[in-house]
Amino acid sequence: MRHVLVIEDQWLFAQFVADVAMCAGASSVAIADTADAAVALAHQHKPAVILCDVDLRAGGRGPDAVGRIHREVGSAPAIFITGNPDHEGALRHAAAILAKPVSPDQLLETFREVVKRLPARHTLAH
């Protein structure tokens, strides 16, 4: 697989998500803590998968960032990881939705399921 974008404003959780993506076969990972930073990073390197928080304390909302990335850079499946399950109805770009706290195994399994649905040029190299 290729590049993964993590959109998360809690540094330790962002690092955890990035580590799981790397363990699952991502070739590179970028981390953004605001919506604007996420869009800027996506312009620099188009993500194959986006792992995204919903509410970003200091800079917008994850779903808005994903929508902008889809419009400006191109589509990529998004796995939303949220502490507020009430958001589920508003996450129209979601390939999957996980509730915080999420276990490493649950995140890894969901990530791999989403990657299986990617076009061949984005899949994991074994």
WOQUI-V309542 format. One line per field, one symbol per residue. burial: b if it has 24 or more other ideal C-beta (glycine too) atoms within 12 Angstrom, else e. Layout:
burial=???
This chain:
burial=bbbbbbbbbeeebbebbbebbbebbbeebbbbbbbebbbebbeeebbbbbbbbbbbeeebbbbbbbbbbbeebeebbbbbbbeeeebeeebebbbbbbeeebeeeebbebbbebbeebeeebebee
